[in-house]
Amino acid sequence: MTTAVRKPLPAHGTTARGYGSPGRRPGCNCDPCRGARNRHQKKTRIDRELGRSPFTSPDKAQAHLIELHQTMSWDTLEAATGVWFSNLVTIYHGQRTKIRHETEAKILAVTPPTQGDPGQYLDATGSTRRLQALSRIGHSYSTLAAAAETSANRIVSIANGRQPTIRRDLANRITALYPRLAAAPPQRNKYTSRTRNVAASKGWRDPQWWEDYGHIDDPDFNPASINRELGRNELAALRREEIEHLAWCGHQPEEIRARLNNEVSISTVRQIVQEWRTGHKRQRKQVTE
């Protein structure tokens, strides 16, 4: 059984401690708190006489909150601003027509951190697609879990789209492992073949598909809308580009064929590598689609 964590009381000499919180805690009557109440009441009286409103538009605070929330979680924002979580959320979503000057000042005083809050929840679209792509080339959930330093159940949940948001630190680990595992498909056996087949039956795209089309982190991009299969000439051009790139990286034809999951004959790989090295392309009969 968990118990709620009580927030520390405001410091003596602040209006928050001096006035208390209706229904939660009474105001404090110590000398510093009485002085804070008197100063606040005097300022309120002067502002009223001068026609100054204690409230202002929430637009600036809302815009700054939107910027801050890109890298800061609500817990971090609440601690940094000293504003209640419920108030921050209503301002963020534009549900307030006015806020106090003090609240605006507290929000505007916070600067965005240089690095995102590791505990902040982010959209899981990019992480889901990366895990699906790695499964499509045979990486098992247990392999992905070990590489991401998390549980296999968590990987299953994310890969199958059952977790719409994940923490930034886990998303960063998945992003970091993706290029390494995408470039190193596991050795083909009955287990990796089963993983590939299951991923294919679900319509998951492989890393090469995402490299061709991009938008892997874009939640508005629907890969199902890309229903045109590549023509034979287009596929051959893509394969040639892959082979030439791997040859440029120093791989031998046998290594290149293995990296392409043995989907291209070794004679074709050798021929393309030879043409790339010599700069002389063999004439081929154009295939009509």
BAVO-28209 format. One line per field, with one value per atom (N, C-alpha, C, O): atom name; x, y, z. Coordinates in steps of 0.02 Angstrom, whole numbers, plus 50000, padded with zeros to 5 digits. Layout:
% residues N
at: [CA|...]
X: [X|...]
Y: [Y|...]
Z: [Z|...]
% end
This chain:
% residues 289
at: [N|CA|C|O|N|CA|C|O|N|CA|C|O|N|CA|C|O|N|CA|C|O|N|CA|C|O|N|CA|C|O|N|CA|C|O|N|CA|C|O|N|CA|C|O|N|CA|C|O|N|CA|C|O|N|CA|C|O|N|CA|C|O|N|CA|C|O|N|CA|C|O|N|CA|C|O|N|CA|C|O|N|CA|C|O|N|CA|C|O|N|CA|C|O|N|CA|C|O|N|CA|C|O|N|CA|C|O|N|CA|C|O|N|CA|C|O|N|CA|C|O|N|CA|C|O|N|CA|C|O|N|CA|C|O|N|CA|C|O|N|CA|C|O|N|CA|C|O|N|CA|C|O|N|CA|C|O|N|CA|C|O|N|CA|C|O|N|CA|C|O|N|CA|C|O|N|CA|C|O|N|CA|C|O|N|CA|C|O|N|CA|C|O|N|CA|C|O|N|CA|C|O|N|CA|C|O|N|CA|C|O|N|CA|C|O|N|CA|C|O|N|CA|C|O|N|CA|C|O|N|CA|C|O|N|CA|C|O|N|CA|C|O|N|CA|C|O|N|CA|C|O|N|CA|C|O|N|CA|C|O|N|CA|C|O|N|CA|C|O|N|CA|C|O|N|CA|C|O|N|CA|C|O|N|CA|C|O|N|CA|C|O|N|CA|C|O|N|CA|C|O|N|CA|C|O|N|CA|C|O|N|CA|C|O|N|CA|C|O|N|CA|C|O|N|CA|C|O|N|CA|C|O|N|CA|C|O|N|CA|C|O|N|CA|C|O|N|CA|C|O|N|CA|C|O|N|CA|C|O|N|CA|C|O|N|CA|C|O|N|CA|C|O|N|CA|C|O|N|CA|C|O|N|CA|C|O|N|CA|C|O|N|CA|C|O|N|CA|C|O|N|CA|C|O|N|CA|C|O|N|CA|C|O|N|CA|C|O|N|CA|C|O|N|CA|C|O|N|CA|C|O|N|CA|C|O|N|CA|C|O|N|CA|C|O|N|CA|C|O|N|CA|C|O|N|CA|C|O|N|CA|C|O|N|CA|C|O|N|CA|C|O|N|CA|C|O|N|CA|C|O|N|CA|C|O|N|CA|C|O|N|CA|C|O|N|CA|C|O|N|CA|C|O|N|CA|C|O|N|CA|C|O|N|CA|C|O|N|CA|C|O|N|CA|C|O|N|CA|C|O|N|CA|C|O|N|CA|C|O|N|CA|C|O|N|CA|C|O|N|CA|C|O|N|CA|C|O|N|CA|C|O|N|CA|C|O|N|CA|C|O|N|CA|C|O|N|CA|C|O|N|CA|C|O|N|CA|C|O|N|CA|C|O|N|CA|C|O|N|CA|C|O|N|CA|C|O|N|CA|C|O|N|CA|C|O|N|CA|C|O|N|CA|C|O|N|CA|C|O|N|CA|C|O|N|CA|C|O|N|CA|C|O|N|CA|C|O|N|CA|C|O|N|CA|C|O|N|CA|C|O|N|CA|C|O|N|CA|C|O|N|CA|C|O|N|CA|C|O|N|CA|C|O|N|CA|C|O|N|CA|C|O|N|CA|C|O|N|CA|C|O|N|CA|C|O|N|CA|C|O|N|CA|C|O|N|CA|C|O|N|CA|C|O|N|CA|C|O|N|CA|C|O|N|CA|C|O|N|CA|C|O|N|CA|C|O|N|CA|C|O|N|CA|C|O|N|CA|C|O|N|CA|C|O|N|CA|C|O|N|CA|C|O|N|CA|C|O|N|CA|C|O|N|CA|C|O|N|CA|C|O|N|CA|C|O|N|CA|C|O|N|CA|C|O|N|CA|C|O|N|CA|C|O|N|CA|C|O|N|CA|C|O|N|CA|C|O|N|CA|C|O|N|CA|C|O|N|CA|C|O|N|CA|C|O|N|CA|C|O|N|CA|C|O|N|CA|C|O|N|CA|C|O|N|CA|C|O|N|CA|C|O|N|CA|C|O|N|CA|C|O|N|CA|C|O|N|CA|C|O|N|CA|C|O|N|CA|C|O|N|CA|C|O|N|CA|C|O|N|CA|C|O|N|CA|C|O|N|CA|C|O|N|CA|C|O|N|CA|C|O|N|CA|C|O|N|CA|C|O|N|CA|C|O|N|CA|C|O|N|CA|C|O|N|CA|C|O|N|CA|C|O|N|CA|C|O|N|CA|C|O|N|CA|C|O|N|CA|C|O|N|CA|C|O|N|CA|C|O|N|CA|C|O|N|CA|C|O|N|CA|C|O|N|CA|C|O|N|CA|C|O|N|CA|C|O|N|CA|C|O|N|CA|C|O|N|CA|C|O|N|CA|C|O|N|CA|C|O|N|CA|C|O|N|CA|C|O|N|CA|C|O|N|CA|C|O|N|CA|C|O|N|CA|C|O|N|CA|C|O|N|CA|C|O|N|CA|C|O|N|CA|C|O|N|CA|C|O|N|CA|C|O|N|CA|C|O|N|CA|C|O|N|CA|C|O|N|CA|C|O|N|CA|C|O|N|CA|C|O|N|CA|C|O|N|CA|C|O|N|CA|C|O|N|CA|C|O|N|CA|C|O|N|CA|C|O|N|CA|C|O|N|CA|C|O|N|CA|C|O|N|CA|C|O|N|CA|C|O|N|CA|C|O|N|CA|C|O|N|CA|C|O|N|CA|C|O|N|CA|C|O|N|CA|C|O|N|CA|C|O|N|CA|C|O|N|CA|C|O|N|CA|C|O|N|CA|C|O|N|CA|C|O|N|CA|C|O|N|CA|C|O|N|CA|C|O|N|CA|C|O|N|CA|C|O|N|CA|C|O|N|CA|C|O|N|CA|C|O|N|CA|C|O|N|CA|C|O|N|CA|C|O|N|CA|C|O|N|CA|C|O|N|CA|C|O|N|CA|C|O|N|CA|C|O|N|CA|C|O]
X: [50042|50000|50044|50090|50030|50069|50031|49970|50068|50037|50056|50111|50011|50023|50079|50083|50121|50177|50152|50128|50158|50136|50189|50248|50166|50212|50234|50195|50295|50318|50279|50258|50270|50235|50276|50337|50243|50280|50319|50302|50371|50414|50378|50333|50397|50370|50390|50445|50345|50358|50333|50344|50299|50270|50194|50165|50164|50091|50056|50004|50086|50055|50051|50000|50102|50102|50058|50023|50061|50022|49947|49911|49924|49852|49828|49769|49873|49852|49815|49817|49782|49745|49675|49670|49622|49554|49537|49543|49516|49497|49554|49543|49616|49674|49715|49730|49734|49774|49761|49749|49762|49749|49810|49865|49797|49852|49895|49873|49957|50004|50003|49999|50007|50004|50071|50073|50126|50191|50206|50174|50254|50269|50287|50261|50332|50348|50287|50280|50242|50184|50132|50100|50125|50080|50107|50068|50173|50203|50191|50179|50195|50184|50112|50098|50065|49994|49982|49946|50012|50002|50029|49998|50088|50117|50074|50064|50048|50005|49941|49918|49911|49848|49859|49817|49917|49932|49941|49915|49978|49988|49921|49909|49879|49813|49772|49738|49775|49736|49762|49722|49828|49858|49841|49822|49847|49831|49758|49741|49714|49642|49630|49591|49663|49654|49681|49655|49735|49765|49734|49754|49686|49653|49693|49680|49740|49780|49746|49725|49740|49709|49761|49818|49743|49790|49797|49837|49756|49756|49783|49784|49805|49830|49809|49785|49819|49804|49851|49910|49826|49870|49910|49945|49905|49934|50009|50035|50046|50118|50137|50182|50103|50118|50102|50140|50048|50029|50082|50103|50102|50153|50218|50251|50237|50300|50293|50340|50235|50223|50228|50257|50200|50203|50276|50295|50316|50387|50423|50462|50408|50441|50422|50464|50358|50335|50363|50355|50396|50430|50489|50508|50517|50576|50568|50613|50513|50504|50438|50387|50441|50380|50339|50364|50276|50234|50262|50259|50288|50317|50375|50381|50418|50475|50451|50478|50400|50373|50342|50350|50306|50275|50328|50321|50382|50435|50472|50492|50482|50521|50482|50512|50416|50376|50347|50334|50336|50301|50227|50193|50201|50129|50099|50129|50039|50006|49998|49987|50004|49997|49931|49930|49876|49811|49808|49779|49839|49841|49883|49864|49940|49981|49944|49949|49908|49873|49818|49810|49780|49725|49752|49722|49809|49840|49866|49858|49898|49928|49875|49887|49816|49763|49717|49665|49735|49695|49627|49580|49622|49558|49551|49501|49599|49596|49590|49625|49547|49541|49585|49599|49607|49652|49691|49667|49750|49791|49823|49825|49847|49879|49948|49982|49968|50034|50089|50139|50078|50129|50137|50192|50080|50083|50119|50160|50104|50138|50213|50253|50233|50303|50340|50397|50308|50339|50350|50402|50302|50309|50361|50403|50359|50406|50478|50525|50487|50554|50592|50652|50556|50587|50615|50580|50677|50709|50710|50720|50702|50704|50772|50823|50775|50839|50873|50840|50939|50975|50962|50966|50947|50930|50860|50840|50824|50756|50753|50800|50699|50688|50681|50637|50724|50721|50654|50634|50619|50556|50495|50439|50506|50449|50420|50457|50354|50321|50316|50295|50336|50336|50291|50276|50271|50235|50278|50338|50249|50288|50292|50318|50265|50262|50330|50336|50381|50446|50476|50505|50468|50495|50458|50489|50392|50352|50375|50385|50384|50404|50474|50488|50519|50587|50588|50623|50551|50549|50516|50538|50464|50431|50479|50481|50517|50564|50618|50637|50643|50694|50666|50701|50604|50572|50563|50568|50550|50538|50600|50594|50660|50720|50746|50801|50705|50721|50743|50754|50751|50772|50714|50659|50727|50675|50661|50701|50604|50587|50638|50655|50663|50712|50777|50809|50797|50857|50848|50893|50790|50776|50772|50795|50743|50737|50806|50819|50850|50918|50955|50991|50947|50982|50955|50992|50889|50858|50859|50836|50886|50891|50822|50812|50775|50708|50680|50716|50617|50588|50560|50541|50556|50527|50453|50428|50418|50348|50338|50290|50384|50379|50390|50355|50439|50452|50392|50373|50362|50302|50246|50213|50236|50183|50195|50148|50257|50272|50268|50237|50299|50301|50231|50219|50186|50118|50070|50010|50097|50057|50010|49961|50023|49979|50000|49967|50056|50081|50091|50142|50043|50047|50102|50124|50124|50178|50229|50213|50292|50345|50391|50390|50429|50475|50532|50553|50556|50608|50670|50700|50691|50754|50748|50797|50690|50682|50678|50707|50643|50640|50710|50725|50752|50820|50861|50901|50851|50888|50867|50909|50802|50778|50805|50825|50805|50832|50906|50929|50943|51015|51030|51078|50991|51005|50983|51007|50937|50906|50956|50957|50999|51045|51093|51112|51113|51161|51130|51161|51069|51037|51009|51005|50989|50963|51018|51004|51080|51136|51163|51208|51137|51162|51104|51090|51070|51016|51042|51099|51004|51027|51034|51002|51075|51085|51018|50981|51004|50939|50935|50979|50884|50868|50793|50756|50769|50697|50666|50608|50704|50677|50672|50622|50726|50724|50674|50641|50668|50618|50547|50505|50535|50469|50456|50401|50507|50499|50484|50439|50521|50508|50437|50403|50416|50350|50294|50245|50301|50250|50246|50192|50305|50306|50277|50241|50293|50266|50191|50156|50165|50092|50055|49996|50090|50061|50070|50046|50104|50114|50168|50169|50214|50267|50319|50335|50346|50396|50467|50479|50512|50581|50621|50596|50682|50721|50733|50733|50744|50756|50695|50702|50636|50574|50571|50555|50585|50583|50638|50629|50696|50749|50727|50744|50691|50668|50614|50615|50567|50509|50515|50483|50557|50564|50502|50460|50496|50438|50429|50374|50483|50474|50450|50418|50464|50442|50378|50354|50351|50293|50228|50210|50191|50129|50074|50026|50081|50030|50043|50000|50101|50116|50089|50103|50049|50018|50053|50041|50095|50129|50082|50100|50022|49974|49951|49927|49959|49938|49988|49972|50047|50097|50086|50120|50040|50020|50048|50033|50089|50117|50181|50227|50184|50245|50296|50279|50360|50412|50414|50409|50422|50431|50498|50541|50506|50567|50628|50680|50621|50678|50694|50753|50642|50653|50687|50733|50664|50694|50767|50810|50780|50849|50894|50952|50867|50906|50923|50978|50874|50886|50938|50981|50933|50981|51052|51100|51057|51122|51152|51211|51109|51133|51158|51209|51121|51143|51210|51255|51216|51277|51337|51391|51328|51383|51403|51462|51354|51370|51409|51459|51389|51424|51494|51541|51500|51567|51611|51670|51583|51621|51644|51697|51604|51622|51676|51700|51694|51748|51726|51768|51661|51637|51649|51643|51666|51675|51607|51558|51603|51538|51501|51440|51538|51504|51472|51417|51508|51480|51419|51370|51424|51368|51306|51251|51314|51257|51225|51164|51267|51240|51201|51149|51226|51191|51125|51080|51118|51055|51011|50965|51025|50986|50984|50935|51039|51045|50989|50971|50961|50906|50931|50891|50997|51027|51081|51118|51085|51134|51205|51217|51251|51320|51350|51393|51329|51355|51334|51372|51271|51247|51285|51304|51296|51334|51405|51429|51437|51506|51508|51553|51458|51456|51449|51483|51402|51390|51452|51469|51484|51545|51600|51635|51607|51657|51644|51690|51581|51562|51576|51598|51562|51574|51649|51669|51689|51761|51793|51837|51770|51800|51768|51799|51706|51671|51641|51616|51643|51615|51553|51558|51496|51434|51417|51416|51402|51383|51315|51269|51306|51242|51193|51209|51134|51082|51019|51006|50982|50919|50869|50860|50836|50788|50728|50700|50708|50651|50588|50585|50539|50476|50430|50416|50405|50361|50290|50245]
Y: [49940|50000|50062|50069|50108|50169|50226|50227|50272|50331|50393|50397|50440|50502|50542|50546|50571|50611|50682|50716|50704|50772|50822|50812|50876|50928|50969|50978|50993|51033|51099|51125|51124|51188|51245|51242|51297|51356|51387|51377|51422|51452|51507|51539|51517|51573|51639|51645|51687|51751|51756|51807|51703|51705|51712|51693|51741|51748|51681|51673|51631|51564|51536|51505|51545|51520|51566|51542|51631|51677|51669|51672|51660|51652|51580|51569|51532|51463|51442|51477|51385|51359|51339|51294|51372|51357|51283|51253|51255|51185|51137|51077|51163|51118|51132|51087|51196|51213|51286|51327|51303|51372|51416|51392|51482|51529|51532|51515|51555|51560|51631|51679|51638|51704|51725|51769|51695|51717|51786|51807|51822|51890|51894|51937|51850|51854|51844|51877|51797|51783|51840|51857|51869|51927|51985|52021|51994|52047|52035|52082|51972|51956|51970|51995|51954|51967|52042|52065|52080|52152|52185|52229|52162|52190|52174|52216|52113|52094|52133|52157|52142|52179|52253|52284|52281|52350|52358|52405|52312|52315|52307|52342|52263|52253|52317|52336|52349|52411|52466|52502|52473|52524|52510|52556|52446|52428|52443|52465|52430|52443|52518|52538|52559|52631|52659|52708|52629|52652|52619|52633|52576|52543|52486|52467|52460|52404|52338|52326|52296|52231|52181|52181|52139|52088|52030|51985|52033|51978|52001|52061|51953|51967|51910|51859|51920|51867|51809|51818|51747|51689|51671|51621|51711|51692|51681|51630|51729|51722|51661|51622|51652|51595|51529|51481|51527|51466|51450|51392|51500|51487|51463|51419|51491|51470|51400|51361|51384|51317|51264|51211|51280|51234|51221|51164|51274|51266|51225|51181|51239|51203|51130|51087|51115|51046|51002|50941|51030|50989|50952|50899|50978|50947|50935|50906|50957|50950|50915|50929|50870|50836|50882|50934|50863|50905|50909|50962|50853|50855|50904|50942|50903|50949|51021|51066|51032|51100|51126|51184|51083|51104|51125|51175|51085|51101|51165|51204|51174|51232|51297|51349|51295|51357|51372|51430|51321|51332|51342|51366|51324|51330|51260|51212|51255|51190|51157|51191|51091|51052|51067|51075|51070|51081|51149|51155|51200|51266|51265|51294|51230|51226|51193|51215|51140|51102|51144|51144|51180|51220|51278|51297|51307|51360|51331|51361|51274|51241|51227|51236|51205|51186|51244|51234|51305|51363|51367|51395|51338|51337|51394|51398|51439|51497|51561|51568|51606|51670|51724|51774|51712|51760|51724|51676|51749|51722|51781|51837|51769|51821|51838|51795|51901|51922|51879|51862|51861|51821|51752|51727|51723|51657|51662|51620|51715|51724|51732|51703|51772|51784|51720|51709|51677|51614|51569|51536|51567|51524|51551|51514|51617|51646|51646|51652|51638|51639|51573|51570|51521|51456|51452|51468|51433|51425|51352|51309|51336|51266|51235|51268|51174|51141|51124|51117|51116|51098|51026|51009|50983|50914|50900|50926|50857|50841|50802|50766|50809|50774|50699|50680|50656|50584|50553|50504|50580|50551|50576|50554|50621|50649|50597|50561|50594|50548|50580|50637|50541|50563|50518|50462|50542|50501|50441|50449|50381|50320|50299|50246|50340|50320|50298|50243|50340|50324|50261|50220|50253|50194|50131|50079|50136|50079|50056|49997|50103|50086|50058|50014|50083|50057|49984|49942|49970|49901|49855|49798|49878|49838|49823|49767|49873|49864|49814|49773|49817|49770|49699|49651|49693|49627|49600|49540|49645|49625|49592|49552|49609|49577|49522|49497|49504|49444|49453|49404|49515|49525|49508|49535|49466|49445|49498|49544|49491|49538|49536|49587|49476|49470|49505|49537|49500|49535|49611|49647|49634|49705|49730|49785|49690|49709|49716|49762|49668|49671|49733|49766|49748|49806|49871|49920|49873|49934|49938|49988|49886|49884|49893|49934|49853|49853|49783|49737|49773|49706|49688|49731|49622|49599|49617|49633|49615|49634|49706|49722|49750|49820|49827|49866|49790|49793|49767|49797|49713|49685|49737|49747|49771|49821|49879|49902|49903|49960|49940|49975|49883|49862|49849|49861|49826|49811|49869|49861|49929|49989|49995|50033|49957|49960|50013|50023|50047|50098|50162|50170|50208|50268|50317|50356|50315|50359|50319|50269|50340|50309|50364|50421|50348|50397|50412|50370|50474|50497|50454|50439|50432|50394|50328|50307|50295|50233|50246|50209|50299|50317|50331|50312|50364|50379|50315|50309|50266|50203|50164|50134|50165|50130|50164|50130|50230|50267|50252|50246|50244|50232|50161|50152|50112|50043|50028|49981|50068|50054|50049|49998|50099|50093|50035|50005|50020|49966|49898|49858|49885|49821|49818|49764|49875|49875|49855|49825|49873|49857|49787|49765|49751|49684|49636|49617|49615|49566|49502|49482|49469|49407|49351|49352|49302|49245|49208|49197|49190|49159|49089|49047|49077|49010|49006|49052|48953|48944|48997|49015|49021|49071|49140|49175|49159|49224|49223|49274|49166|49161|49168|49200|49139|49146|49218|49244|49252|49323|49364|49407|49352|49388|49376|49422|49313|49296|49328|49352|49328|49359|49434|49462|49467|49538|49553|49602|49510|49521|49513|49549|49465|49454|49513|49524|49552|49611|49674|49728|49666|49723|49771|49828|49748|49792|49802|49755|49862|49879|49867|49872|49851|49840|49905|49955|49905|49967|49999|50060|49956|49983|50022|50073|49996|50031|50100|50149|50103|50168|50214|50275|50187|50229|50258|50316|50220|50244|50297|50347|50287|50332|50385|50436|50373|50422|50426|50380|50480|50495|50444|50435|50412|50360|50388|50352|50451|50482|50523|50553|50525|50568|50530|50485|50547|50511|50524|50485|50577|50591|50553|50554|50520|50482|50412|50378|50390|50324|50279|50286|50232|50189|50147|50126|50134|50094|50130|50099|50196|50234|50226|50243|50200|50186|50115|50069|50106|50038|50019|49965|50062|50044|50005|50028|49946|49906|49934|49960|49929|49952|49909|49847|49941|49903|49868|49882|49822|49783|49828|49818|49876|49921|49964|49976|49988|50029|49989|50013|49926|49883|49869|49868|49856|49842|49903|49896|49963|50024|50033|50053|50018|50023|49972|49988|49911|49860|49879|49870|49906|49928|49981|49980|50028|50082|50054|50076|50005|49973|49938|49946|49900|49861|49907|49895|49961|50008|50042|50054|50058|50090|50042|50062|49978|49930|49916|49905|49917|49908|49967|49958|50027|50087|50083|50109|50050|50042|49988|49979|49953|49904|49832|49789|49818|49749|49710|49736|49646|49601|49576|49578|49552|49530|49479|49483|49432|49382|49415|49397|49464|49500|49541|49545|49572|49613|49570|49589|49512|49468|49447|49443|49433|49413|49470|49459|49532|49590|49602|49632|49579|49586|49524|49512|49485|49426|49375|49338|49373|49325|49331|49283|49391|49402|49418|49422|49427|49441|49388|49370|49363|49311|49339|49398|49295|49317|49341|49386|49312|49335|49406|49446|49423|49492|49540|49594|49521|49564|49576|49633|49523|49530|49575|49616|49566|49606|49681|49723|49696|49767|49796|49854|49758|49782|49795|49845|49749|49758|49821|49858|49832|49892|49955|50006|49952|50011|50026|50084|49974|49984|50010|50052|49984|50003|50065|50100|50078|50135|50121|50166|50057|50037|49993|49939|50017|49983|49938|49960|49874|49828|49845|49860|49843|49858|49801|49742|49819|49769|49786|49844|49735|49746|49774|49746|49829|49862|49817|49790|49809|49767|49809|49862|49786|49823|49803|49743|49853|49838|49827|49814]
Z: [50000|50000|50000|50041|49954|49950|49983|49983|50009|50041|50002|49973|50001|49964|49998|50059|49957|49983|49996|49950|50058|50076|50056|50069|50025|50004|50065|50112|50066|50122|50125|50074|50185|50194|50165|50165|50140|50116|50174|50232|50158|50210|50247|50220|50310|50349|50316|50288|50318|50287|50216|50183|50192|50125|50131|50182|50079|50082|50083|50113|50050|50049|50119|50137|50159|50228|50272|50317|50258|50299|50290|50340|50229|50217|50227|50241|50220|50224|50161|50110|50166|50109|50133|50175|50108|50133|50126|50072|50181|50182|50189|50196|50188|50193|50256|50295|50264|50322|50340|50295|50404|50424|50411|50401|50411|50403|50465|50520|50455|50510|50538|50500|50604|50636|50666|50710|50643|50668|50639|50591|50669|50646|50572|50538|50545|50474|50429|50378|50448|50407|50411|50361|50471|50476|50434|50402|50435|50394|50320|50282|50298|50227|50208|50154|50255|50240|50236|50192|50282|50282|50218|50189|50197|50135|50075|50031|50073|50017|50017|49964|50075|50078|50060|50027|50081|50064|49989|49959|49958|49886|49849|49800|49873|49841|49845|49797|49903|49912|49866|49836|49860|49817|49743|49706|49722|49653|49637|49582|49686|49675|49666|49623|49709|49704|49639|49612|49613|49551|49489|49432|49500|49444|49412|49355|49449|49423|49439|49496|49389|49400|49425|49401|49473|49496|49446|49455|49393|49345|49278|49263|49238|49171|49125|49147|49060|49011|49021|49035|49013|49021|48958|48957|48905|48841|48845|48821|48876|48880|48921|48903|48977|49021|48985|48991|48947|48911|48858|48853|48819|48767|48798|48770|48855|48887|48916|48914|48943|48969|48914|48924|48856|48799|48780|48765|48781|48765|48819|48803|48882|48937|48938|48952|48923|48928|48874|48877|48825|48774|48804|48778|48857|48888|48963|48994|48993|49065|49081|49050|49129|49151|49196|49217|49210|49252|49323|49355|49348|49416|49419|49467|49368|49366|49360|49392|49319|49310|49374|49392|49409|49472|49523|49558|49526|49574|49553|49596|49488|49464|49470|49484|49460|49460|49528|49544|49569|49632|49622|49667|49563|49548|49550|49527|49579|49585|49517|49466|49516|49454|49418|49357|49456|49426|49390|49337|49420|49388|49324|49273|49326|49267|49209|49152|49224|49172|49140|49079|49182|49154|49112|49062|49133|49093|49027|48974|49031|48972|48919|48860|48941|48894|48877|48844|48898|48880|48913|48886|48974|49009|49059|49095|49060|49104|49062|49012|49082|49048|49078|49046|49140|49172|49227|49256|49241|49295|49332|49306|49392|49430|49402|49373|49412|49389|49421|49388|49484|49519|49485|49478|49465|49432|49366|49349|49328|49264|49275|49238|49324|49337|49355|49334|49395|49415|49355|49350|49310|49251|49203|49177|49191|49143|49169|49130|49234|49263|49251|49260|49230|49220|49148|49100|49142|49076|49056|49099|48992|48970|48983|48972|49006|49017|48951|48900|48954|48893|48873|48814|48921|48907|48934|48986|48897|48917|48982|48999|49018|49080|49065|49027|49094|49078|49096|49064|49145|49166|49128|49141|49081|49045|48997|48964|48993|48947|48877|48870|48826|48757|48716|48736|48657|48610|48590|48575|48590|48579|48506|48491|48459|48389|48362|48334|48369|48342|48373|48338|48438|48473|48450|48439|48442|48419|48350|48339|48305|48236|48233|48193|48275|48275|48300|48271|48353|48378|48327|48319|48294|48242|48185|48160|48164|48109|48126|48085|48188|48209|48214|48199|48236|48237|48167|48155|48120|48050|48020|47973|48045|48018|48065|48056|48115|48154|48225|48259|48249|48318|48366|48358|48414|48460|48513|48523|48546|48600|48656|48685|48671|48726|48707|48749|48644|48621|48626|48648|48604|48606|48678|48693|48722|48792|48825|48863|48809|48838|48812|48849|48747|48719|48746|48753|48761|48787|48863|48892|48895|48968|49000|49045|48976|49004|49001|48981|49020|49021|48952|48913|48939|48876|48872|48818|48928|48928|48907|48872|48928|48908|48833|48799|48806|48734|48695|48645|48719|48685|48684|48633|48740|48745|48698|48665|48695|48651|48578|48538|48561|48491|48463|48404|48504|48481|48488|48480|48504|48505|48564|48561|48617|48675|48726|48776|48712|48757|48717|48684|48719|48677|48697|48656|48760|48782|48821|48854|48818|48858|48884|48860|48935|48964|48916|48877|48921|48875|48879|48827|48938|48943|48905|48874|48908|48871|48796|48757|48777|48706|48678|48622|48718|48696|48688|48642|48732|48727|48665|48631|48649|48589|48526|48479|48526|48469|48459|48402|48514|48510|48485|48446|48506|48485|48414|48383|48388|48323|48265|48231|48253|48196|48203|48153|48264|48274|48257|48221|48282|48268|48198|48168|48170|48101|48052|48000|48067|48023|48035|47999|48085|48101|48112|48169|48057|48065|48096|48081|48138|48170|48119|48066|48135|48091|48081|48129|48019|48004|48034|48023|48073|48099|48110|48091|48139|48145|48191|48182|48240|48287|48254|48260|48219|48186|48128|48115|48094|48040|48068|48037|48126|48157|48175|48165|48203|48220|48159|48160|48104|48041|48016|47995|48018|47991|48031|48002|48097|48139|48125|48118|48121|48106|48037|48028|47988|47921|47920|47885|47959|47960|47990|47976|48032|48062|48019|48036|47963|47918|47940|47919|47984|48007|47953|47917|47948|47898|47925|47985|47879|47901|47900|47875|47927|47929|47860|47854|47808|47742|47716|47683|47732|47710|47742|47709|47806|47841|47816|47814|47798|47771|47703|47688|47664|47599|47605|47569|47651|47655|47709|47705|47760|47814|47858|47857|47896|47939|47996|48020|48017|48068|48134|48173|48149|48211|48204|48252|48144|48130|48144|48106|48197|48212|48161|48157|48121|48070|48005|47960|48000|47939|47947|47996|47898|47900|47849|47789|47872|47824|47782|47727|47808|47769|47707|47660|47706|47647|47590|47532|47605|47553|47529|47553|47483|47463|47395|47370|47364|47299|47309|47343|47281|47284|47235|47182|47254|47209|47146|47150|47089|47028|47027|47068|46979|46976|46965|46996|46920|46907|46968|46983|47003|47063|47117|47150|47126|47177|47160|47204|47096|47075|47088|47108|47075|47086|47160|47178|47203|47275|47298|47339|47272|47290|47268|47305|47208|47183|47228|47244|47249|47292|47359|47385|47386|47448|47440|47481|47386|47375|47365|47393|47327|47316|47381|47393|47422|47486|47531|47562|47534|47576|47549|47587|47482|47452|47470|47484|47468|47487|47559|47576|47602|47673|47682|47738|47628|47633|47640|47651|47633|47639|47575|47520|47583|47526|47502|47539|47439|47411|47455|47462|47485|47527|47589|47609|47618|47676|47655|47691|47596|47572|47562|47583|47531|47520|47586|47591|47636|47702|47733|47764|47725|47754|47719|47748|47657|47620|47629|47589|47681|47698|47641|47633|47601|47546|47495|47461|47490|47443|47372|47326|47364|47299|47287|47333|47226|47211|47218|47209|47235|47245|47179|47180|47122|47058|47043|47015|47061|47051|47095|47073|47158|47203|47177|47176|47155|47130|47068|47060|47024|46963|46978|46949|47025|47043|47077|47064|47121|47154|47103|47107|47054|47002|46961|46945|46944|46905|46945|46918|47010|47052|47057|47056|47063|47070|47005|47007|46948|46884|46854|46813|46874|46844|46777|46744|46755|46691|46703|46733|46681|46693|46634|46577|46648|46595|46569|46608|46504|46473|46485|46475|46507|46521|46482|46466|46468|46434|46483|46537|46466|46511|46521|46473|46582|46598|46595|46625|46559|46553|46609|46619|46646|46703|46678|46718]
% end
